[in-house]
Amino acid sequence: MASIGPWMNLKQTTQKHSVHAEMLGSVSRPVKVAKDLLLILVGVLLIAVSAKIAVPMWPVPITTGIVAVLGLAAAYGPRLGLATIALYLVCGALGVDVFAGSAVLST
């Protein structure tokens, strides 16, 4: 077996990397689809709520939505992350109150 260093060999470096959302266990196809849909809905809800929380800074206040987006991207990976952001944008385009500074919670 080829050795890269005294502490690592090639066999150890070929492990599959996965995101946190895929570590919930292997399940059948319908259960996986339901799990993915639930994760996407929870992600949209998290982004919508965090978009309403503003950190007062001068001259432009910053929302915590960016923290939620980056956290979901790291936890969900590219496929679920993109689906979550796409559904968030579709909800906003349909008139759901999900964006920062929208009518319901603005003062």
Secondary structure, 3 states (H helix, E strand, C coil): CCEEECCEEHHHHCCCCCCHHHHHCCCCHHHHHHHHHHHHHHHHHHHHHHHCCEECCCCCCEECHHHHHHHHHHHHHHHHHHHHHHHHHHHHHCCCCCCCCCCCCCC
